[in-house]
Amino acid sequence: MSQLSAPAVHGSENMRRLLVLGLGSIGVVYGDIGTSPLYAFREALRPVSHDGVTDVEIIGLISLMIWTLTIIVTIKYVLFLLRADNQGEGGTLSLLALLMKTANGHTSILFFMGIAGAALFIGDAMITPALSVLSAVEGLKLVTPDLTDYVVPIAVVIMLLLFAVQSKGTAAVSNFFGPITLVWFLVMGAVGLMHIADDLSIFAAFNPYYAATFMLNEGFVGMIVLGAVFLTVTGAEALYADLGHFGRRPIQWAWFTVVFPALTLNYLGQGAFVLKNPQAMSDPFFLMFPKWALLPAVILATAATIIASQAVITGAFSLTRQAIHLGFLPRMAIFHTSETHTGQIYLPNVNTLLMFGVMALVFMFGSSEALATAYGISVTGAMVVTTILSFEFLRARWNWSAWWAAGTLLPLFTLEFFFLGANMLKIHDGGYVPILIAATFIIIMWTWKRGTELLHAKTRHIDIPLASFIKSIERKSEHAPVAVPGTAIFLTSDPESTPAALLHNIKHNHVLHMQNFILTIRTANTPKVPKEERVSAKPLSERFTLLEMKFGFMETQNVSQALGLFRKSGLKFDIMSTSFYLGRRKLVPDAQSGMPHWQDRLFIALASAAIDPSDYFRLPTNRVVELGSHVII
C-alpha cells in the first residue's frame, strides 16, 4: 500500500509546488502585461476616432490585440523562448552569455545586440512605473472630477513610497503579489465577460481576417494604431527574464489557465461595450464597471500597477547585476534583502537612477495618454533584439541550419519589425525619450567594456611575467626582501602577470610574506557554478600559489566565504593572519588611448564611481591593504 501511495504523495507535492510557483509568477511575471488593458484599447481607438469608429474597425482592433497576444506572447515567449535558457536562467544578457560560449568570429555583433537589449529594458523599467501608476490613478477622475488636479501628485507619492521601500526588501510584499494580481485578473476577466453580451458580434475578432482587413483599409493610420496595439504585450520580456525565479512550467501554466483567458475576455468585453456605447471610448476599461464598483476598481488597479512596477524594478536590479558580472558595467553596491532568495537584491545606485527617471517622465508628460506615445519603442526594440539572438540560439545551440532558422523566425521578425516601425512614428510625440535612455546606457556599457579592454592591454605591456618574477625574487641575495610571517593574498585579473600591489609592497615595504597567494576571480557564462568547481589551486613555488575562484553571473562574489572551500585542497586560511592586497589605479586620460577624449573621461568617471573592491568581494575590511599607481589611458 505504501509503495502505491508514495508516487501519489510525490505527485501531489509536485502539483502543490506548481500551483505555488504559478501563483507567484502571476504577480511577478505577469504584473506588467496585466495592466495593459487599462490603456491599450483606449490608445488604439484614438487615431481612428476623429471621424467616428465603425463596428468593423472595433472588431478589427480587438482582433489585432488578441492575435498579437497569441503570436508574440504565446508562441514566441511562452512556447519557444522559455526553452532557450542558460541553465534555467532567462533574459537578454543570460542568452547573450550562453551564445558567447559558441560565438565564432562575431562576438562584437552579439555584444552590441546584447547591450542594446539590456539598455532598452532599462528604458522600459523607467517608463512602465510612470505609465502604469498614472493610468490607474486617473480612474479617480471618473469617481469625481474634483480629483483631476490631484492625479499627478498622488501618482508621485505612490512611486516615491515604492522606491523608498526597495531597501527594505520585497520578501514580505512579494507574499501578497500573487494573490492580489490573481484577484486583478479574475476581476478583469469577470467584468469583460459581463459585457461580451452587449454585442455578441465581437466574437468575430477571433477571425484574423478582421485584423488583416483593418490594416489594409486604414493605411498610414493603421500603422499608427499598430503602435498602440503593441501596448497589449508590454511586459512580455519579463516572462523570459524571470524564468530562473519560477521555472518554465509554472509560467506556462499561469499563462494558459489565468492570464491569457482573463486578458482575452477583458479585451472582448471592452470591444463589445464600445460597440454598444460609442461614447465610452474615452476610457472603456473603467467605464465598464458600475458606479458602486468604480472606486474599488481604481484601488485594485493601483495595487496591480504598483506590483507591475515592483516587478520591473526588480528586473532592472537583476539585469544590472548580470551586466556587472559580465563586465559590461563597473562594480556597484549589491545588497541581499532575503536570506533564502538570492534573486531578491537591492542596488541603491540603480534605485536612485530609476526613481529620478520615473519622476522626470511623470512631470514631463503629466498623463498616461501623453506617456503612452513614448512607450513601445523600448519594448519593441528589445523584442527585435531577442528575436535576432534567437536566430543564433537555434543555429548554434539547437544545431538548426541557418536557412531553416531564418525561415522559422522571419514571420515573427517581420511582425515585430512592423510594430517597431509603427512605434517609430511616435518619435516626435515623445518616442525620442526611450531612444535617448537606451542610447545613453549603450554608450555607458560600450565605453566600460572598451575601456577595460584597453586598460588591460596597456598594463600587459608594462607588467612583469609572474613566473620570471618568482624566479628572481627567490634567488638568495643581499637585496632580497625580508621574509615576514603570515599570509598575503594579492587580487589580480591577470594570473600570468605579477600583481602591481605585490611589486609596490616589495618596493616600498621591502617585505615578502611566508605564504603568498595570487588570486584571480572569474565570472562564468553560466548563472551558477557548482561548489566543487568554485575554487582551484596551482602551486608555483614554495612560497607562491595561484588561486582561482569562479562564480556564475547570478551569484554574489563573496571571496571570504569561498576561501573556506580551499580546505579540501589542503589549504587553510586564518583570516586574522591573512592580509588582502589590492591595487588601486589612478587613471589619467591619453589622447592616443584608442578612444575619443570624451570617452576617456566617461570611462574614468565610471571607474571612479565603482564601489571599492573590498566591499564588492566581501573582504574583511580590517585585513585589506591598498597600494596605488598611475595608469595613462
C-alpha positions in Angstrom: 0.0 0.0 0.0 2.8 2.3 0.9 4.5 1.6 -2.4 1.4 2.7 -4.3 0.9 5.8 -2.1 4.5 7.1 -2.5 4.1 8.2 -6.2 0.7 9.8 -5.3 2.2 11.8 -2.5 5.1 12.8 -4.7 2.7 13.8 -7.4 0.6 15.9 -5.1 3.7 17.6 -3.7 4.8 18.5 -7.3 1.3 19.8 -8.1 1.3 21.9 -4.9 4.7 23.3 -5.9 3.5 24.0 -9.4 0.5 25.9 -8.0 2.6 27.9 -5.6 5.1 28.9 -8.2 2.4 29.6 -10.7 0.6 31.9 -8.3 3.9 33.7 -7.6 4.6 34.1 -11.3 1.1 35.7 -11.8 2.2 38.5 -9.5 5.8 39.0 -10.6 6.0 37.8 -14.2 2.6 39.0 -15.5 2.1 42.2 -13.4 3.2 44.4 -16.3 1.2 42.8 -19.1 -1.7 42.5 -16.7 -2.0 46.3 -16.5 -2.1 46.8 -20.3 -6.0 46.7 -20.5 -6.1 49.9 -18.6 -4.8 51.9 -21.6 -4.1 49.7 -24.6 -7.6 49.6 -26.2 -8.2 53.3 -25.3 -5.0 54.4 -27.0 -5.7 52.2 -30.1 -9.0 53.9 -30.6 -7.7 57.4 -30.6 -6.2 57.6 -34.1 -9.4 56.3 -35.7 -12.0 58.0 -33.6 -11.7 61.5 -35.1 -14.2 60.7 -37.8 -16.3 58.1 -35.9 -15.5 54.4 -35.5 -17.3 51.7 -37.3 -18.2 48.3 -35.9 -15.8 46.6 -38.3 -13.0 48.8 -37.1 -13.6 48.0 -33.4 -13.8 44.3 -34.2 -10.6 44.6 -36.3 -8.8 46.4 -33.4 -9.8 43.7 -30.9 -8.7 41.0 -33.4 -5.3 42.7 -33.7 -4.9 42.7 -29.9 -5.9 39.0 -29.5 -3.7 37.8 -32.3 -0.8 40.0 -31.1 -1.1 38.3 -27.7 -1.3 34.9 -29.4 1.7 35.2 -31.8 4.1 37.3 -29.7 3.4 36.2 -26.2 2.0 32.7 -26.5 4.1 31.4 -29.4 7.3 33.3 -29.2 7.8 33.7 -25.4 5.7 31.0 -23.6 6.2 28.2 -26.1 9.6 28.9 -27.6 11.9 31.3 -25.7 11.2 29.7 -22.3 13.1 26.8 -23.7 16.1 28.9 -24.7 17.5 29.0 -21.2 21.0 29.2 -19.8 20.9 26.5 -17.2 17.5 27.6 -16.2 18.1 31.3 -16.4 16.5 33.6 -19.0 16.7 37.2 -20.2 18.7 39.0 -22.9 22.1 39.0 -21.0 21.6 35.4 -19.9 21.0 34.4 -23.6 24.0 36.5 -24.7 26.2 34.8 -22.1 25.1 31.4 -23.5 25.7 32.4 -27.1 29.2 33.9 -26.3 30.4 30.4 -25.5 30.0 29.2 -29.1 30.4 32.6 -30.9 32.7 32.2 -33.9 34.2 35.5 -35.1 31.1 37.6 -34.5 31.3 38.3 -30.8 31.1 42.1 -31.4 27.8 41.8 -33.1 26.4 39.6 -30.3 27.8 42.0 -27.7 26.1 45.1 -29.3 22.9 43.2 -29.7 23.0 42.1 -26.0 23.8 45.5 -24.6 21.1 47.1 -26.8 18.5 44.7 -25.5 19.7 45.4 -21.9 19.6 49.2 -22.4 16.1 49.0 -23.9 14.9 47.0 -20.9 16.3 49.8 -18.5 14.3 52.3 -20.5 11.2 50.1 -20.1 11.9 50.0 -16.4 11.6 53.7 -16.2 8.5 54.2 -18.3 6.4 51.2 -17.0 6.0 52.5 -13.4 5.2 56.0 -14.6 2.6 54.9 -17.3 1.0 52.1 -15.2 0.5 54.1 -12.0 -0.7 57.2 -13.8 -3.2 55.2 -15.8 -4.6 53.6 -12.6 -4.8 56.8 -10.6 -6.5 58.6 -13.5 -9.5 56.4 -12.8 -10.2 58.8 -9.8 -11.3 61.4 -12.4 -14.3 59.1 -13.2 -15.1 58.7 -9.5 -15.2 62.5 -9.1 -13.9 65.2 -11.5 -12.8 67.2 -8.4 -9.8 64.9 -8.1 -8.4 65.6 -11.6 -5.8 68.0 -10.3 -4.6 65.5 -7.7 -3.8 62.7 -10.1 -0.1 63.6 -10.7 0.6 64.4 -7.0 -1.0 61.1 -5.9 0.9 59.1 -8.5 4.2 60.8 -7.5 3.6 60.0 -3.8 2.9 56.3 -4.6 6.0 56.0 -6.7 8.2 57.7 -4.2 7.0 55.3 -1.5 7.6 52.4 -3.9 11.2 53.4 -4.4 11.7 54.2 -0.7 10.8 50.6 0.4 13.1 48.9 -2.1 16.0 48.9 0.5 13.7 47.0 3.0 13.4 44.1 0.5 10.4 42.7 -1.3 10.2 39.4 0.7 7.2 40.5 2.8 5.5 42.3 0.0 6.0 39.5 -2.5 3.8 37.2 -0.5 0.9 39.4 -1.5 1.9 39.9 -5.1 0.4 36.6 -6.4 -3.0 36.8 -4.6 -3.6 40.5 -5.4 -2.7 40.1 -9.0 -4.8 36.9 -9.2 -7.8 38.9 -7.9 -7.0 41.6 -10.5 -7.0 39.1 -13.4 -10.2 37.4 -12.1 -11.9 40.8 -11.8 -10.7 41.8 -15.3 -12.0 38.6 -16.8 -15.3 38.8 -15.0 -16.1 42.4 -16.0 -15.1 41.6 -19.6 -17.4 38.5 -19.6 -20.3 40.6 -18.2 -20.1 43.0 -21.2 -19.5 40.5 -24.0 -23.2 40.1 -24.2 -23.5 43.8 -25.0 -22.7 42.8 -28.6 -22.0 39.2 -29.4 -20.6 40.2 -32.8 -17.3 40.9 -31.0 -16.6 37.1 -31.2 -15.7 37.7 -34.9 -12.5 39.2 -33.5 -11.1 35.6 -33.2 -11.0 35.6 -37.0 -7.6 37.1 -38.1 -9.3 38.2 -41.3 -10.7 41.2 -39.5 -7.2 42.2 -38.2 -5.7 41.9 -41.7 -8.7 43.8 -43.3 -8.3 46.6 -40.7 -4.6 47.1 -41.5 -5.2 47.0 -45.3 -8.1 49.5 -45.1 -6.6 52.0 -42.7 -3.3 52.6 -44.5 -1.0 55.0 -42.7 -3.4 55.4 -39.8 -3.3 51.6 -39.4 0.5 51.9 -38.7 -0.1 54.5 -36.0 -2.8 52.2 -34.5 -0.4 49.3 -34.6 1.9 51.2 -32.2 -0.9 51.4 -29.7 -1.9 47.8 -30.2 1.6 46.8 -29.2 0.8 48.1 -25.7 -1.1 44.8 -25.2 2.2 42.9 -25.0 4.3 45.2 -22.9 5.9 43.2 -20.1 6.3 40.1 -22.3 10.1 40.4 -21.8 9.5 39.7 -18.1 8.3 36.2 -19.0 11.8 35.4 -20.2 13.8 37.5 -17.7 12.1 35.8 -14.7 12.5 32.3 -16.0 15.1 31.5 -13.3 12.9 32.6 -10.5 9.9 30.4 -11.2 10.8 27.8 -14.0 9.2 27.1 -17.3 6.2 25.0 -16.3 4.7 27.4 -13.6 5.0 30.4 -16.0 3.3 28.5 -18.8 0.6 27.1 -16.5 -0.2 30.6 -15.2 -0.4 32.0 -18.8 -2.8 29.4 -20.2 -5.0 29.0 -17.2 -5.4 32.5 -15.8 -3.6 35.3 -17.7 -4.4 34.7 -21.3 -8.1 33.9 -20.7 -8.5 37.0 -18.5 -6.9 39.3 -21.0 -8.8 37.9 -23.9 -12.2 38.2 -22.0 -11.4 41.8 -21.0 -10.5 43.0 -24.5 -13.6 41.2 -25.9 -15.7 42.9 -23.2 -14.2 46.3 -23.9 -14.9 45.9 -27.6 -18.5 44.8 -27.1 -19.0 47.6 -24.6 -17.8 50.3 -27.0 -19.9 48.7 -29.8 -23.0 49.3 -27.7 -21.8 52.5 -26.1 -19.6 54.5 -28.5 -19.4 57.4 -26.0 -17.4 55.1 -23.7 -14.3 55.3 -26.0 -12.7 57.9 -23.7 -12.0 55.2 -21.0 -13.6 51.9 -21.8 -11.9 49.9 -19.1 -13.1 51.9 -16.0 -16.5 52.7 -17.6 -17.3 49.0 -17.8 -17.6 49.0 -14.0 -20.9 50.0 -12.4 -20.7 53.2 -10.3 -20.6 51.4 -7.0 -17.6 49.3 -8.1 -15.6 52.1 -9.7 -13.6 53.2 -6.6 -12.8 49.6 -5.5 -11.7 49.0 -9.2 -9.4 52.1 -9.1 -7.8 50.9 -5.8 -7.3 47.4 -7.1 -5.9 48.7 -10.4 -3.5 51.0 -8.4 -2.3 48.0 -6.4 -1.8 46.0 -9.6 0.2 48.7 -11.2 2.4 49.0 -8.1 3.0 45.3 -8.3 3.8 45.6 -12.0 6.2 48.5 -11.2 7.9 46.4 -8.5 8.4 43.5 -10.9 10.1 45.7 -13.5 12.3 47.4 -10.9 13.4 44.1 -9.5 14.1 43.0 -13.1 16.3 46.1 -13.5 18.3 45.2 -10.4 18.8 41.6 -11.6 19.8 42.7 -15.1 22.3 45.2 -13.7 23.9 42.6 -11.5 24.3 40.3 -14.6 25.8 43.2 -16.6 28.3 43.9 -13.8 29.4 40.3 -13.5 29.7 40.0 -17.3 32.0 43.1 -17.4 29.5 45.5 -19.1 29.2 47.9 -16.1 31.5 49.0 -13.2 31.1 47.3 -9.8 28.2 48.7 -7.7 27.0 48.0 -4.2 24.6 45.0 -4.2 22.7 44.1 -1.0 20.7 40.9 -0.5 17.3 41.6 1.1 16.5 38.0 1.8 18.5 35.2 3.4 16.7 32.5 1.4 16.0 34.0 -2.0 19.3 35.0 -3.8 17.2 36.8 -6.5 16.0 39.4 -4.1 18.6 42.1 -4.2 18.8 45.9 -3.9 21.1 48.2 -5.8 20.9 51.7 -4.3 22.6 53.4 -7.4 20.1 51.8 -9.8 17.2 52.5 -7.5 18.1 56.2 -7.3 18.6 56.4 -11.1 15.2 54.8 -11.8 13.5 57.0 -9.2 14.7 60.2 -10.8 14.0 58.9 -14.3 10.4 57.9 -13.4 9.8 61.3 -11.6 11.2 63.2 -14.7 8.9 61.2 -17.0 5.8 61.9 -14.8 6.4 65.7 -14.7 7.4 65.8 -18.4 4.3 64.1 -19.8 1.7 64.6 -17.0 -0.7 62.0 -18.1 -0.9 58.3 -19.2 -2.2 59.4 -22.6 0.8 61.6 -23.3 3.2 59.0 -21.9 1.7 56.2 -23.9 3.1 57.8 -27.1 6.6 57.5 -25.6 6.0 53.8 -24.8 6.5 51.0 -27.1 9.8 51.8 -28.8 11.9 50.3 -25.9 9.7 47.2 -25.7 9.6 46.5 -29.5 13.3 47.2 -29.8 14.1 44.7 -27.0 11.8 42.1 -28.7 13.5 42.5 -32.1 16.9 42.1 -30.4 15.7 38.9 -28.6 14.4 37.5 -32.0 17.8 38.2 -33.6 19.6 36.5 -30.7 17.1 33.6 -31.0 18.4 33.0 -34.6 21.9 32.5 -33.3 20.5 30.2 -30.5 18.7 28.0 -33.0 21.7 27.8 -35.2 24.4 27.3 -32.6 22.7 25.6 -29.7 19.9 23.5 -31.4 22.1 22.9 -34.5 19.5 24.2 -37.0 20.7 25.2 -40.4 20.9 29.0 -41.0 18.2 28.8 -43.7 15.8 26.7 -41.5 16.3 29.0 -38.5 15.9 32.2 -40.6 12.7 30.8 -42.3 11.2 29.9 -38.9 11.9 33.3 -37.4 11.3 35.5 -40.4 7.5 35.8 -40.0 8.0 36.8 -36.3 10.8 39.2 -37.1 8.7 40.8 -39.9 5.7 41.3 -37.5 7.9 42.8 -34.8 9.7 45.0 -37.3 6.3 46.3 -38.4 5.5 47.0 -34.7 8.9 48.8 -34.3 8.2 50.9 -37.4 4.8 51.8 -36.1 6.2 52.9 -32.8 9.0 54.9 -34.5 6.2 57.1 -36.0 5.8 58.4 -32.4 9.3 59.7 -32.1 8.3 63.4 -32.3 5.5 62.9 -29.8 7.8 61.6 -27.1 9.2 58.4 -28.6 12.6 60.0 -28.5 12.7 59.6 -24.7 13.2 55.8 -24.6 15.7 56.1 -27.5 17.7 58.6 -25.6 17.6 56.5 -22.4 18.7 53.3 -24.3 21.4 55.2 -26.3 22.8 56.6 -23.0 23.1 53.1 -21.5 24.5 51.6 -24.7 27.3 54.2 -24.7 28.0 53.6 -21.0 28.2 49.8 -21.4 30.2 50.0 -24.6 32.6 52.6 -23.0 33.2 50.4 -20.0 33.8 47.3 -22.0 36.1 49.0 -24.4 37.9 50.9 -21.7 38.6 47.8 -19.6 40.0 46.0 -22.6 42.3 49.0 -23.5 43.4 49.2 -19.8 44.2 45.5 -19.7 46.1 45.7 -23.0 48.1 48.7 -21.8 49.1 47.3 -18.4 50.2 44.0 -20.0 53.0 45.8 -21.8 54.5 47.1 -18.6 53.6 44.0 -16.4 56.3 41.6 -15.4 55.6 37.9 -16.1 54.7 36.2 -12.8 57.0 33.2 -13.5 60.0 35.4 -14.1 59.3 37.5 -11.0 59.1 34.4 -8.7 62.4 33.1 -10.0 64.1 36.4 -9.5 62.6 37.1 -6.0 63.5 33.7 -4.6 67.2 34.0 -5.5 69.3 34.4 -2.4 70.8 37.8 -2.5 71.5 40.7 -0.2 68.7 42.7 -1.9 66.1 40.0 -1.2 63.0 41.3 0.7 62.7 40.5 4.3 60.5 37.4 5.0 57.7 38.1 7.4 55.2 35.6 8.9 51.6 35.3 7.8 49.7 35.0 4.6 49.2 37.6 1.8 46.6 37.3 -0.9 47.0 39.5 -4.0 44.0 40.0 -6.2 44.6 40.3 -9.9 42.7 40.0 -13.1 45.7 38.6 -15.0 47.2 35.5 -13.3 50.2 35.4 -15.8 51.4 38.9 -14.7 52.8 40.0 -11.4 50.1 42.0 -9.4 51.0 45.7 -9.1 50.2 45.5 -5.4 52.9 42.8 -4.9 55.5 44.9 -6.7 54.7 48.0 -4.8 54.7 46.2 -1.5 58.2 44.9 -2.1 59.4 48.3 -3.5 58.1 50.4 -0.6 58.0 48.0 2.4 60.8 45.6 1.4 59.0 42.6 2.8 57.5 39.3 1.5 55.2 37.1 3.4 55.9 33.4 4.1 52.8 32.4 2.1 51.7 34.4 -1.0 48.6 33.6 -3.0 47.8 35.2 -6.4 44.0 35.2 -6.6 42.0 35.6 -9.8 38.2 35.9 -9.7 36.4 34.9 -12.9 32.8 35.1 -14.0 31.5 32.1 -15.9 29.0 32.4 -18.7 26.6 30.3 -16.6 24.2 31.6 -13.9 25.7 29.5 -11.2 28.9 27.5 -10.6 28.8 24.3 -8.5 30.7 24.5 -5.2 33.0 21.7 -6.3 34.1 23.7 -9.3 34.2 27.1 -7.4 37.9 27.1 -6.5 41.2 25.7 -7.8 44.8 26.0 -6.6 48.1 25.6 -8.5 51.4 25.7 -6.6 54.0 27.8 -8.3 56.9 27.6 -5.8 57.3 27.0 -2.0 56.0 30.5 -1.2 53.7 31.2 -4.1 50.4 29.6 -5.1 48.0 30.5 -7.9 44.3 30.6 -6.8 41.3 30.9 -8.9 37.6 31.4 -7.9 34.8 31.1 -10.4 31.3 32.5 -9.9 28.2 32.5 -12.0 26.8 35.8 -13.3 23.8 35.5 -11.0 25.9 34.8 -7.9 27.4 37.1 -5.2 31.2 37.1 -5.4 31.9 36.5 -1.7 35.7 35.8 -1.5 35.8 35.4 2.3 33.2 32.7 2.2 34.7 30.9 -0.8 38.2 30.7 0.8 36.8 28.0 3.1 36.4 25.7 0.1 40.1 25.5 -0.3 40.4 23.3 2.7 39.7 20.2 0.5 42.9 21.2 -1.4 44.9 21.2 1.9 45.0 25.0 2.1 43.7 26.6 5.3 43.2 30.3 5.7 43.3 32.0 9.1 41.6 35.3 8.3 43.2 37.1 11.3 46.7 36.3 10.0 45.8 36.9 6.3 46.2 40.3 4.5 44.5 41.1 1.3 46.4 43.4 -1.1 44.6 45.4 -3.7 46.0 47.6 -6.4 44.2 50.9 -6.8 44.8 52.7 -10.1 44.5 56.4 -10.8 43.6 56.7 -14.4 44.9 59.6 -16.5 43.4 60.3 -19.9 45.6 60.0 -23.0 44.8 61.4 -26.5 46.4 58.3 -28.0 44.5 55.8 -26.0 42.3 54.5 -28.8 39.1 56.1 -27.6 37.9 59.7 -28.1 38.8 62.1 -25.3 35.1 62.3 -24.1 35.0 58.6 -23.9 38.3 58.5 -21.9 36.7 61.0 -19.5 33.5 58.9 -19.3 35.5 55.7 -18.6 37.5 57.4 -15.8 34.3 58.8 -14.3 32.7 55.3 -14.3 35.9 53.8 -12.8 35.8 56.4 -10.0 32.2 55.8 -9.3 32.7 52.0 -8.9 32.4 50.5 -5.4 35.5 49.7 -3.5 36.7 46.1 -4.4 37.0 45.1 -0.8 33.3 45.8 -0.3 32.3 44.2 -3.6 34.2 41.0 -2.9 33.1 40.9 0.8 36.7 41.1 2.1 37.3 41.7 5.8 37.9 45.5 5.9 40.4 45.4 8.7 42.6 43.0 6.7 42.8 44.9 3.4 45.8 46.9 2.2 45.5 49.1 -0.9 48.5 50.3 -2.9 48.0 52.9 -5.7 49.6 53.5 -9.1 49.1 55.9 -12.0 48.0 54.4 -15.4 47.7 56.6 -18.5 44.8 55.5 -20.7 
